Amino acid sequence: MTSTIDTNRPYMTTPAAAERAGLSKAYITLLLRKGTLEGFQLSRDWLVYTDSLERFLTTPRKSGPKGPHKKSRQEPSQSIEAAKRDI
């Protein structure tokens, strides 16, 4: 978030930025609050500088988690050994 508004730089609304980037409006707003994206807040609405969004989209990012981890299966012999001890 910048403290001053630069009217010479093109900007867009967060819904337009979210559609352009394929991200949610809430995530765009979070990036603005964290300072990852440059923009400004006008009343309750956030506006994103277009060049900042383009720069963010061109930087490579690490992909997130792919889903829950699968539990490793025990060897059948180990489970039989454990069952024998419990008897």
N, C-alpha and C positions, 0 to 999 in steps of 0.2 A: 504494500500500500504506500502510495506517495502522499506527502503532506500538501503538495500544491497540485493544482490541476493545470495540465499543459494542453491548451485548446488547439495547439498546432498539430498534435499527434492524433491520428485517427483512433477512435475507441468504439466499443460495442457493448451492449447489455450482457449481463451474465447468461440469460437464456439463449441469446444468439451465440455467445462464446461456447456454451455447453453443446449446442447443436453442431457447431463448426468442429469442435474437438471430439465429439462423441463421448463426452463425459457428463456427469450430472451437474445440475446447477449448484447443488450443495458443495460438491467437490471444487468447483471453480471458485466459489465464495471462500472455502477453506484455504485454497492456494493464495487468494488475495489477502486474507487475514494474516497468513504466515509470511507473506512477502515474496513468495515464490513467483507469483505473477504481479506485474505492475498494473495499478489501476487506482481508482478512487471511489469513495462512497459519497453519493449525492442523496441526501436525506436517508431513506431506508434502502435505496437501490445501489448496487455495485456496478461499476463500469470498468471494463478491461481494455487496456491499450492493445490494439491489434498487433503491433509489432512484438509486444511481450508474449502474447499468446502464440504467435507463429514461432518465436524463438523457443518457447517451452515445448511446442509440438515437435520441433526438429531435434531436440536433444534426446539421446537414447536413455531409456529408463529401464531399470531392472524389472522383470515381470514379477507379479505377485504370486502368492501361493496357488497351487493348482487344485487344491481340495484336501480333504482329510487324509492323513497318513494311514496306510494299512498296517495292521498289526502283523508282526512276523509270526509265521506259523511255527509251532514247535515240531520237532522231529517226532514221528509216531513212537519211536523207541523211548524217547525221553518221557512222554506222557504215560507210557505203560510202566516205566520204572517208578515214576512218581506215584502212580496208582498202587503199585505193589507195596511201597513204603507206607502208604496210608492204611493198609489193611491190618 
